[in-house]
Amino acid sequence: MKVYLRAMEKPLVSILIPFKNTSPYLNACIDSILAQSYDNWELIMINDHSTDTSFSLVEAYTKQDQRIKVYNNTGKGIIEALRLAFSKSNGELITRMDSDDLMADIKLEVMINDLLKYGKGHLALGLVKYFSESGLGEGYTNYEKWLNKLTRTGINYTEIYKECVIPSPCWLLHRDDLINCGAFDVNRYPEDYDLAFRFYEANYKCIPSTDILHYWRDYPTRTSRTDPHYEQNYFLDLKVHYFIKLNYNAKRPLVIWGAGSKGKNVARILIDKKVPFYWICDNPKKIGKDIYNQKLLEFKCLSDLKNPQSIITVANVQAQKEIKSFLHAEKMMPMTDYFFFC
């Protein structure tokens, strides 16, 4: 499919790529950018202390195309690399890219056209597709389907407490909007999920998309699999942080549903933050017991609470459907009255 921008509307877009030891994939990544149907871009690449041939490989590209620039990270880690990349950029529009992934050849053109149509205060997105030489696990396949379902209608924020609803290498927005929501100044991991929450906080509207624009590579040593900053405890800390900041109403009783590992971690975080809550579960072996000096209550205790807010930590799919049916019957609304954390 070919998409044409309106005449005289070709703003410079800055593509920010941190990289570390991804030499097997860099050629394909950069070549996919060179193949873009939209050509008014600059590529800012930051070497985060690679120990393989990644830097020299990228440096060779800079000699072939002046739109490509490479710098060594003066700090350490992806956040500082992104911060440096952004400081070196000049684009009116900003996007991220991962050094081991691929762009569809119309990616920039489609996203820029969407952003020009809707204007500031909007976030251009695209559908994603995972690929792997060794085959994809069920988790990645389910995440792809879930994420694309949200993006097709632009309702990404409605499930933001489940998982990161903005694909980190497949968004585009105005430079001013990125600055206004803190850009890469926040030292909080996972950095892509944190930025998604700040997009939500700023109320940037997600533009629906029906095009696969990004090909997401999975392999055993991918950062999201190996870096401790992407472990589940970081996700829960982040979710609770933004829940308290953006959606929690201290005048309403707060309820945690579920006493599995996620429920326990959420409870521990809330206790540390001195946020009071009730804790319910349907496991007869746990009901009535104390965990963290907090008594586990039966489900029926909900009826004694007036206008509660609920954090759902129950992962079982069938149980989630039953919980959602109950909440709908009670005329409770998602993202106001209840929040699925898994």
Stockholm file with secondary structure:
# STOCKHOLM 1.0

chainA/1-342         MKVYLRAMEKPLVSILIPFKNTSPYLNACIDSILAQSYDNWELIMINDHSTDTSFSLVEAYTKQDQRIKVYNNTGKGIIEALRLAFSKSNGELITRMDSDDLMADIKLEVMINDLLKYGKGHLALGLVKYFSESGLGEGYTNYEKWLNKLTRTGINYTEIYKECVIPSPCWLLHRDDLINCGAFDVNRYPEDYDLAFRFYEANYKCIPSTDILHYWRDYPTRTSRTDPHYEQNYFLDLKVHYFIKLNYNAKRPLVIWGAGSKGKNVARILIDKKVPFYWICDNPKKIGKDIYNQKLLEFKCLSDLKNPQSIITVANVQAQKEIKSFLHAEKMMPMTDYFFFC
#=GR chainA/1-342 SS CCCCCCTTCCCCEEEEEEESSCHHHHHHHHHHHHTCSCCCEEEEEEECSCSSSHHHHHHHHHHHCTTEEEEECSSSSHHHHHHHHHHHCCCSEEEECCTTCEECTTHHHHHHHHHHHHCTTEEEECEEEEECTTCCCHHHHHHHHHHHHHHHHTCGGGGTTTSCCSCTTSEEEEHHHHHHTTTTCCCCSSHHHHHHHHHHHTTCEEECCCSEEEEEECCTTCHHHHCGGGSHHHHHHHHHHHIIIIICCTTSCEEEECCSHHHHHHHHHHHHTTCCCEEECCCTTTTTCEETTEEEECGGGGGGSSSCEEEECCCCHHHHHHHHHHHHHTTCCBTTTEEECC
#=GC SS_cons         CCCCCCTTCCCCEEEEEEESSCHHHHHHHHHHHHTCSCCCEEEEEEECSCSSSHHHHHHHHHHHCTTEEEEECSSSSHHHHHHHHHHHCCCSEEEECCTTCEECTTHHHHHHHHHHHHCTTEEEECEEEEECTTCCCHHHHHHHHHHHHHHHHTCGGGGTTTSCCSCTTSEEEEHHHHHHTTTTCCCCSSHHHHHHHHHHHTTCEEECCCSEEEEEECCTTCHHHHCGGGSHHHHHHHHHHHIIIIICCTTSCEEEECCSHHHHHHHHHHHHTTCCCEEECCCTTTTTCEETTEEEECGGGGGGSSSCEEEECCCCHHHHHHHHHHHHHTTCCBTTTEEECC
//
